[in-house]
């Protein structure tokens, strides 16, 4: 067993707390092959938020700056879960300080910065320092199960993908202004949740080669300034002062995958859909459907038996499906789980790679920064399509994924 690993999370907001909790549970998932995991610090410029998260999740302290974490000798692994525009400075500083970094998606708020971060990560890896991006929904058992059914031939080659990720955190005009509503075209709903939908589509249907029909819409033109600090999607008290919304509330586009086409739609103003990642993938031998609101099941249609008696059937996920056996404290059939569990699998995978465990005895690796750049190239192509009446925009070839093909 190698030396203990000290962990820190920069960002005490909604997703930051998910990372903090994930590191706390990571060593309890599967058999005990990890070194000792020490929960050292939650970093946040807001001392109240940072200390509250450190106390809640059992971290030893709160640090007020990323520089303090970079300089700390007792920290080896850092999750960066802050505003996209801040990623580059923080990630590059941490990598230079020898910290292994897991960065939230999207990699940055600009393609140029993302490419610079990928260059820094490649240079760091030559020194044995890892830079990875999570792509958390690759860890969702239902999505991973559908991928297996495609790849093992049960469903066969995808013919058509239809996906949407609808959220409602911005559906109220009284939702307070935050960094999420600032930035250039494509940095709103498209970057926030469209980044997830894009990599899920590629996870199932292979590379996106081009996009077309790009549309971006700002449905609510201005938002009130909050009276205090805002965490995550909180609807905090607001003032009577407003600022303009700079990016997209709604986005949609068509994608040409290597073997099929698809339509993708995202929104942050979809009232009644708090967190609705949904898709259907239609294949040579049938189809599958997934709905994040019912994460412990998938719908499966196979061309079997008389057509008049066929249809979608409900498949309850359990120990025979990816990630579940050994990965839940109670890993029995029909035991519920959800998005929080995927953060735990993600943290476990990153810690296994940092600790030097082989791919054969580990979860699939987290995505590389090059894959993070690829994800942003897709978003950039959608924004370019939208800016030019929906024209077709080609996307460059994808890097080789770091994720292994085998899951527990």
C-alpha positions as CSV (number, residue, x, y, z in Angstrom):
1,X,0.0,0.0,0.0
2,X,1.4,3.3,-1.1
3,X,1.7,6.5,1.1
4,X,-1.5,8.3,2.2
5,X,-3.2,10.7,-0.3
6,X,-4.3,14.1,1.0
7,X,-7.3,15.4,-0.8
8,X,-8.7,19.0,-1.2
9,X,-11.7,20.4,-3.1
10,X,-11.7,24.0,-4.4
11,X,-15.3,25.2,-4.4
12,X,-17.9,24.7,-1.7
13,X,-20.9,25.1,-3.9
14,X,-23.4,22.5,-5.1
15,X,-21.0,20.4,-7.3
16,X,-18.1,21.1,-4.9
17,X,-20.1,19.4,-2.1
18,X,-20.7,16.4,-4.4
19,X,-16.9,16.1,-5.0
20,X,-16.3,16.5,-1.2
21,X,-18.7,13.8,-0.3
22,X,-17.4,11.5,-3.1
23,X,-13.9,11.5,-1.8
24,X,-15.2,10.7,1.7
25,X,-17.0,7.5,0.3
26,X,-14.5,6.5,-2.4
27,X,-12.3,4.3,-0.2
28,X,-15.4,2.4,0.9
29,X,-16.4,1.4,-2.6
30,X,-15.3,-2.0,-3.7
31,X,-12.4,-3.9,-2.1
32,X,-9.8,-2.0,-0.1
33,X,-7.0,-1.4,-2.6
34,X,-6.5,2.3,-2.1
35,X,-4.0,3.9,0.2
36,X,-5.3,5.9,3.2
37,X,-7.3,8.9,2.0
38,X,-6.9,12.0,4.2
39,X,-9.6,14.7,3.8
40,X,-7.5,17.8,4.2
41,X,-9.1,21.0,2.9
42,X,-12.1,22.7,1.3
43,X,-11.0,25.8,-0.5
44,X,-13.4,28.7,-1.0
45,X,-13.1,32.5,-1.0
46,X,-16.3,32.5,1.0
47,X,-15.2,31.5,4.5
48,X,-18.7,30.7,5.7
49,X,-19.4,28.3,2.8
50,X,-15.9,26.7,2.9
51,X,-15.9,26.1,6.7
52,X,-19.5,24.7,6.6
53,X,-18.5,22.2,3.9
54,X,-15.3,21.2,5.6
55,X,-17.2,20.6,8.9
56,X,-20.1,18.7,7.2
57,X,-17.9,16.3,5.2
58,X,-15.1,15.8,7.7
59,X,-12.3,17.8,6.1
60,X,-9.6,19.0,8.5
61,X,-9.7,22.7,7.5
62,X,-10.9,25.4,5.2
63,X,-8.4,27.3,3.0
64,X,-9.3,30.8,1.7
65,X,-7.4,30.5,-1.6
66,X,-6.3,28.0,-4.2
67,X,-2.7,29.3,-3.7
68,X,-2.8,28.0,-0.1
69,X,-3.8,24.6,-1.3
70,X,-1.1,24.6,-4.0
71,X,1.5,25.4,-1.4
72,X,0.3,22.8,1.2
73,X,2.6,19.8,1.7
74,X,-0.2,17.7,3.0
75,X,-2.3,17.8,-0.2
76,X,-1.8,15.6,-3.2
77,X,-5.1,15.5,-5.0
78,X,-7.4,18.4,-5.8
79,X,-10.8,18.7,-7.4
80,X,-11.5,22.1,-9.0
81,X,-15.2,23.0,-8.9
82,X,-15.5,26.7,-9.5
83,X,-16.7,29.1,-12.1
84,X,-15.5,28.0,-15.6
85,X,-13.7,31.3,-16.2
86,X,-11.4,30.6,-13.2
87,X,-10.4,27.1,-14.2
88,X,-7.3,27.8,-16.2
89,X,-5.4,29.9,-13.7
90,X,-6.2,27.5,-10.8
91,X,-5.6,24.3,-12.7
92,X,-2.3,25.4,-14.2
93,X,-1.1,26.7,-10.9
94,X,-2.0,23.4,-9.1
95,X,-0.4,21.2,-11.8
96,X,2.8,23.4,-11.6
97,X,2.8,22.8,-7.9
98,X,2.7,19.0,-8.4
99,X,-1.0,18.4,-7.5
100,X,-3.1,15.8,-9.3
101,X,-6.1,17.7,-10.6
102,X,-9.7,16.6,-11.3
103,X,-11.4,19.5,-13.1
104,X,-15.2,19.9,-13.4
105,X,-16.6,20.2,-16.9
106,X,-16.5,22.2,-19.1
107,X,-12.8,22.5,-19.0
108,X,-12.9,26.3,-19.3
109,X,-15.0,29.1,-20.7
110,X,-13.0,29.5,-23.9
111,X,-11.5,27.0,-26.3
112,X,-8.2,28.8,-26.3
113,X,-7.9,28.4,-22.5
114,X,-8.9,24.8,-22.7
115,X,-6.2,24.0,-25.2
116,X,-3.6,25.7,-23.0
117,X,-4.8,23.7,-20.1
118,X,-4.5,20.5,-22.1
119,X,-0.9,21.4,-23.0
120,X,-0.1,22.0,-19.3
121,X,-1.7,18.7,-18.4
122,X,0.4,16.8,-21.0
123,X,3.6,18.5,-19.7
124,X,2.6,17.7,-16.1
125,X,1.9,14.0,-16.9
126,X,5.5,13.7,-18.1
127,X,6.4,14.6,-14.5
128,X,4.0,12.0,-13.1
129,X,1.3,14.6,-12.3
130,X,-2.2,13.9,-13.6
131,X,-4.9,16.3,-15.0
132,X,-8.3,14.7,-15.6
133,X,-11.9,15.8,-16.3
134,X,-14.8,14.0,-14.7
135,X,-17.5,13.4,-17.3
136,X,-19.6,12.1,-14.5
137,X,-22.5,10.7,-16.5
138,X,-20.1,8.1,-18.0
139,X,-20.3,6.6,-14.5
140,X,-24.1,6.3,-14.4
141,X,-24.9,2.6,-14.4
142,X,-27.9,2.9,-16.7
143,X,-25.9,4.8,-19.4
144,X,-22.9,2.5,-19.0
145,X,-25.3,-0.5,-19.3
146,X,-26.7,0.8,-22.6
147,X,-23.2,1.4,-23.9
148,X,-22.4,-2.3,-23.2
149,X,-25.5,-3.4,-25.0
150,X,-24.5,-1.4,-28.0
151,X,-20.9,-2.6,-28.0
152,X,-21.6,-6.3,-27.3
153,X,-24.0,-6.4,-30.3
154,X,-27.2,-6.9,-28.3
155,X,-28.5,-3.5,-29.6
156,X,-25.9,-3.2,-32.3
157,X,-25.0,-0.2,-34.4
158,X,-26.8,3.0,-33.4
159,X,-29.0,4.4,-36.2
160,X,-30.5,7.5,-34.5
161,X,-29.9,9.4,-31.2
162,X,-32.4,11.8,-29.6
163,X,-31.4,13.5,-26.4
164,X,-32.3,16.4,-24.2
165,X,-31.1,17.8,-20.9
166,X,-33.7,20.1,-19.5
167,X,-33.3,22.0,-16.2
168,X,-35.4,24.7,-14.6
169,X,-32.9,26.6,-12.3
170,X,-33.3,29.7,-14.5
171,X,-37.0,29.5,-15.3
172,X,-37.9,32.2,-12.8
173,X,-37.1,35.8,-13.9
174,X,-36.4,36.4,-10.2
175,X,-33.5,33.9,-10.1
176,X,-30.5,35.9,-9.1
177,X,-27.6,36.9,-11.4
178,X,-24.5,34.7,-11.1
179,X,-21.5,33.7,-13.1
180,X,-23.6,31.2,-14.9
181,X,-25.4,34.0,-16.8
182,X,-22.2,35.7,-17.9
183,X,-20.0,34.9,-20.9
184,X,-20.1,34.6,-24.7
185,X,-22.4,32.6,-26.9
186,X,-22.7,29.0,-25.9
187,X,-21.4,29.6,-22.4
188,X,-24.8,29.3,-20.8
189,X,-27.1,26.2,-20.9
190,X,-25.0,24.8,-23.8
191,X,-21.8,24.7,-21.7
192,X,-23.5,23.9,-18.4
193,X,-25.6,20.9,-19.3
194,X,-25.0,20.6,-23.1
195,X,-21.5,19.6,-22.3
196,X,-22.9,16.5,-20.5
197,X,-25.3,15.6,-23.3
198,X,-22.6,15.9,-26.0
199,X,-20.2,13.5,-24.3
200,X,-23.0,11.1,-23.5
201,X,-24.0,11.1,-27.1
202,X,-20.4,10.3,-28.1
203,X,-20.1,7.7,-25.4
204,X,-22.9,5.8,-27.0
205,X,-22.7,6.7,-30.7
206,X,-19.0,7.4,-31.3
207,X,-17.5,10.6,-32.5
208,X,-19.5,13.7,-33.5
209,X,-18.2,14.6,-36.9
210,X,-20.2,17.7,-37.6
211,X,-23.0,19.8,-36.1
212,X,-25.7,21.8,-37.9
213,X,-28.9,23.7,-37.2
214,X,-27.4,25.3,-34.1
215,X,-29.7,27.6,-32.2
216,X,-29.1,29.7,-29.1
217,X,-31.8,31.6,-27.3
218,X,-31.8,34.0,-24.3
219,X,-35.3,33.7,-23.0
220,X,-34.9,36.0,-20.0
221,X,-32.9,39.1,-20.9
222,X,-32.0,40.4,-17.5
223,X,-31.7,39.2,-13.9
224,X,-31.7,40.9,-10.5
225,X,-28.5,41.2,-8.5
226,X,-28.5,39.1,-5.3
227,X,-28.3,40.8,-1.9
228,X,-25.6,38.4,-0.7
229,X,-23.6,35.4,-1.8
230,X,-25.3,32.8,-3.9
231,X,-24.5,29.1,-3.8
232,X,-25.3,26.8,-6.7
233,X,-28.8,27.3,-8.1
234,X,-30.1,28.9,-4.9
235,X,-32.9,31.4,-5.3
236,X,-31.5,33.9,-2.8
237,X,-32.9,37.3,-1.9
238,X,-32.4,39.9,-4.7
239,X,-32.2,43.6,-5.1
240,X,-34.1,45.9,-7.5
241,X,-31.0,46.3,-9.6
242,X,-30.7,44.2,-12.8
243,X,-27.9,43.1,-15.2
244,X,-28.2,41.7,-18.7
245,X,-28.0,38.0,-19.3
246,X,-25.1,37.4,-21.7
247,X,-25.5,33.8,-22.8
248,X,-28.0,31.2,-23.7
249,X,-31.0,29.8,-21.8
250,X,-31.9,27.3,-24.5
251,X,-29.8,25.6,-27.1
252,X,-30.4,22.9,-29.7
253,X,-28.5,21.3,-32.6
254,X,-28.3,18.3,-34.9
255,X,-25.2,16.1,-34.7
256,X,-23.7,13.8,-37.3
257,X,-22.0,10.9,-35.5
258,X,-19.7,8.4,-37.2
259,X,-22.6,5.9,-37.8
260,X,-25.8,7.9,-37.3
261,X,-27.4,11.3,-36.8
262,X,-29.0,12.8,-33.7
263,X,-30.8,15.8,-32.3
264,X,-29.8,17.4,-28.9
265,X,-31.7,20.0,-26.9
266,X,-30.8,21.7,-23.6
267,X,-32.5,24.2,-21.4
268,X,-32.2,26.0,-18.0
269,X,-35.7,27.4,-18.3
270,X,-37.7,24.2,-18.7
271,X,-40.2,24.6,-15.8
272,X,-41.0,21.3,-14.1
273,X,-37.8,19.7,-15.2
274,X,-35.4,20.2,-12.3
275,X,-32.7,17.8,-13.7
276,X,-34.0,15.9,-16.7
277,X,-31.3,14.2,-18.7
278,X,-33.2,11.9,-21.1
279,X,-32.3,10.1,-24.3
280,X,-33.4,7.3,-26.7
281,X,-30.9,5.6,-28.9
282,X,-32.3,3.5,-31.8
283,X,-30.1,0.7,-33.0
284,X,-30.1,-2.2,-35.6
285,X,-31.5,-4.7,-33.1
286,X,-33.8,-2.5,-31.0
287,X,-33.6,0.6,-28.8
288,X,-32.9,1.9,-25.3
289,X,-34.2,4.8,-23.3
290,X,-32.8,6.5,-20.2
291,X,-34.3,9.1,-17.9
292,X,-32.2,10.5,-15.1
293,X,-35.3,11.1,-13.0
294,X,-35.5,7.2,-12.8
295,X,-31.8,6.4,-12.6
296,X,-32.2,2.8,-11.3
297,X,-33.8,1.6,-14.5
298,X,-33.6,1.7,-18.3
299,X,-36.1,0.9,-21.0
300,X,-35.1,-1.8,-23.5
301,X,-36.7,-2.8,-26.8
302,X,-35.4,-5.7,-28.8
303,X,-36.6,-7.1,-32.1
304,X,-37.9,-10.4,-30.5
305,X,-41.1,-12.2,-31.1
306,X,-44.2,-11.1,-33.0
307,X,-44.3,-7.4,-33.7
308,X,-47.8,-7.1,-32.3
309,X,-46.6,-8.4,-28.9
310,X,-43.3,-6.5,-28.7
311,X,-42.5,-3.2,-27.0
312,X,-40.3,-1.5,-24.5
313,X,-39.7,-3.4,-21.2
314,X,-38.5,-2.0,-17.9
315,X,-35.1,-3.3,-16.8
316,X,-34.3,-2.7,-13.1
317,X,-30.6,-2.2,-12.7
318,X,-28.7,-4.3,-10.2
319,X,-25.5,-6.2,-9.5
320,X,-25.3,-7.6,-13.0
321,X,-25.0,-4.1,-14.4
322,X,-21.9,-1.7,-14.4
323,X,-20.6,-0.2,-11.2
324,X,-23.2,-1.7,-8.8
325,X,-21.8,-5.0,-7.6
326,X,-19.4,-4.1,-4.7
327,X,-19.8,-0.4,-5.3
328,X,-22.8,0.1,-3.1
329,X,-23.0,-0.7,0.6
330,X,-26.2,-2.7,-0.2
331,X,-25.6,-3.9,-3.7
332,X,-28.7,-6.1,-3.9
333,X,-31.1,-6.1,-6.8
334,X,-33.6,-3.1,-6.9
335,X,-31.7,-1.0,-4.3
336,X,-31.9,2.6,-5.4
337,X,-29.1,4.9,-6.4
338,X,-28.6,8.1,-8.3
339,X,-26.4,10.9,-9.6
340,X,-24.5,11.3,-6.3
341,X,-23.3,7.8,-6.5
342,X,-21.7,8.6,-9.9
343,X,-19.5,11.2,-8.2
344,X,-18.3,8.5,-5.9
345,X,-17.3,6.2,-8.8
346,X,-15.6,9.2,-10.4
347,X,-13.5,10.0,-7.3
348,X,-12.7,6.3,-6.8
349,X,-11.4,6.1,-10.4
350,X,-9.2,9.2,-10.1
351,X,-7.7,8.0,-6.8
352,X,-7.0,4.6,-8.3
353,X,-5.1,6.1,-11.1
354,X,-3.2,8.5,-8.8
355,X,-2.3,5.6,-6.5
356,X,-0.8,3.7,-9.5
357,X,-3.3,0.9,-9.7
358,X,-3.3,-0.8,-13.1
359,X,-6.2,-0.4,-15.5
360,X,-7.0,-4.0,-15.1
361,X,-7.8,-3.7,-11.4
362,X,-9.4,-0.2,-11.6
363,X,-12.6,1.5,-12.8
364,X,-12.4,3.1,-16.2
365,X,-10.1,6.0,-16.1
366,X,-11.4,9.6,-15.9
367,X,-11.3,11.5,-19.2
368,X,-8.1,13.4,-20.2
369,X,-7.9,17.1,-20.7
370,X,-7.6,16.4,-24.4
371,X,-11.1,14.8,-24.2
372,X,-12.2,17.9,-22.4
373,X,-10.9,20.1,-25.2
374,X,-12.8,17.8,-27.6
375,X,-16.0,18.4,-25.7
376,X,-15.5,22.2,-25.9
377,X,-14.8,21.9,-29.7
378,X,-18.3,20.5,-30.1
379,X,-19.8,23.3,-28.1
380,X,-17.8,25.8,-30.1
381,X,-19.0,24.3,-33.3
382,X,-22.6,24.6,-32.1
383,X,-22.1,28.3,-31.3
384,X,-20.5,28.9,-34.7
385,X,-23.4,27.1,-36.4
386,X,-25.9,29.3,-34.5
387,X,-24.1,32.4,-35.4
388,X,-24.3,31.6,-39.1
389,X,-28.0,30.6,-39.6
390,X,-27.4,27.0,-38.6
391,X,-24.7,26.1,-41.1
392,X,-23.0,22.8,-40.9
393,X,-19.7,23.0,-39.0
394,X,-17.2,20.1,-38.9
395,X,-15.7,18.9,-35.6
396,X,-12.1,17.6,-35.5
397,X,-11.2,14.0,-34.8
398,X,-11.5,12.8,-31.2
399,X,-8.5,11.9,-29.0
400,X,-8.2,8.3,-27.8
401,X,-10.3,8.0,-24.6
402,X,-8.5,7.3,-21.4
403,X,-11.5,5.3,-20.0
404,X,-11.0,1.5,-20.1
405,X,-13.7,-0.6,-21.7
406,X,-14.3,-2.8,-18.6
407,X,-16.4,-1.8,-15.6
408,X,-17.0,-3.7,-12.5
